Amino acid sequence: MKKLKRNILISRNNKYQNTLWNLKIIKEYYKYKSLFIKKKYIKISDLKILSIKDRNKNFITYNCLKKLYFKALKKNDMDLIYKFYKKYSSKLVLKKKYDNRLKKISNQNTNISSYLYLGFLIMKLKLNNVMKLNIILKINDHVFLQLNKLKNEQNKFLFSKLLTVEIKLLKKILIK
């Protein structure tokens, strides 16, 4: 497992450029993913009253993504999701707070749950399957590296569902 995490970390540090894994590592990685999916987790729908912005009108990333996940999306919501998608795909991290133009305010990384919500929200964007798979793989790698931070059942449930989405996308692409 440590060797696998080291390989993922090296790939992330190179921003996945020129990354080539051998078949043995890929099989080991999917073995861990399938074990995680097989466990049963409870879905809890807890939509507490979350404020998307703080006093200074800055976006709080976790609250914003969680609120978008649980509501019916409109055009401006889809634009915001697309901006978060672009931000994550280029930097491979999201910060805790952004201003209205999505410029980072804090240097602190956001909650690990934010990435899970982002993964599901990206599935609602009008992107081709390869682009969706690419970003879902990156998000799953990010969460996999910080698996010990997934404490509550809701986050584990979301991660197992996101792994399932990844496998479905892989099958769609490989069948074509």
Steps between C-alpha positions, in 0.01 A plus 500: 500500500785739579659434163168566329449826687855602411429437130182707517683778680775508239239516223314782676819699554569475126136601435447162330723594208684207343353263757515136407426224749562134445213253505596357840461838674169569325361162607609559859340846499168366371512219754502763778224695327279193463550412867389849594191477276396162646468642849153627583468860607192688607380801303405789723327796344601780733442835340549735787465867433830585337604843394677496167676827569653648813463855636737642241310341208769237445410148385551225756587210272361211705169672575460613141561157346283321756212739443531463122501120538163499677312755289356518149764662283449807283720652230704718739550198730634300208739786418625501858551122493691536174726763658572268793567221250752715311660613825543143625616353170779756472614528865390157632392664827219727612547766762268561791381847394471683171377846409220567248737458206628172649839637594634326807484688827629238740799275445341224702370202298132422517331210676545156339121475461507794258678286244235229527220749437699649212532156342124449497433853380743458210294204381215747438713719272484462124843348450598194304559175688879514469515842664266386776704185558822700509379733774327219695826302500687804632241561771498134604880498518488812717245345736682165501818670620306650791281199572568526873320839504172341391357462847122504468276254317364762259844571354582132471167442327568785255850371428375148431237643262763712326716191453198328346454795263866471403463132415184566294676773304798272439270230366321749272828620354661157465194348330494766226 
